[in-house]
Amino acid sequence: AEKFLLKSIECDPENSQPYINLGACYDSQGRHQDNINISIKGISRWPNNELFHLNLGVALTGLNLFNEAFISFETTLLLKPKLIEARLNMASLFSKLGDNYKAIQIYENYYY
């Protein structure tokens, strides 16, 4: 998948989607720093694309950089308040930190 995504970026560097998918691909391989690098590159080009901020938060969580991850998820939700993936990741982050009450609040704020 990585090879095809890189080729897609080479063919159409103005399309943000292959960058987003490449970051997710990296993260699925445990390559969190590579995801961070591509996400930051994407944010610099497409600052209002919530998926770059989401990918960045996922990668930062993978590196146990929880405060930074929280900021990324918060930014994601500012850009797209109902993005369930951001809410689930943020709730999971609070759960990892032992704040299950806050995790439940985040879930409930989406559904109610």
HUHUDA-V661300 format. One line per field, one symbol per residue. ss: DSSP state (2 for helix, 1 for strand, 0 for the rest). phi: phi as a letter, one per 30 degrees, with the letter a starting at -180 (. if undefined). psi: psi as a letter, one per 20 degrees, with the letter a starting at -180 (. if undefined). Layout:
ss: ???
phi: ???
psi: ???
This chain:
ss: 0222222222200000222222222222000222222222222220000222222222222200022222222222222000022222222222220002222222222220
phi: .edddddddddbdccdeddddddddeddcicddddeddddddddcbdcddddddedddddddcicddddedddddedddbecdddddddddddddddicdddddededdddb
psi: ggghghhggghmiiphghgghgghgghijjmhhhggghgggghhhmhjohhghgggggghghjkmhghgggghggghhhnhjohhggghgghghghjjmhghggggghhgh.
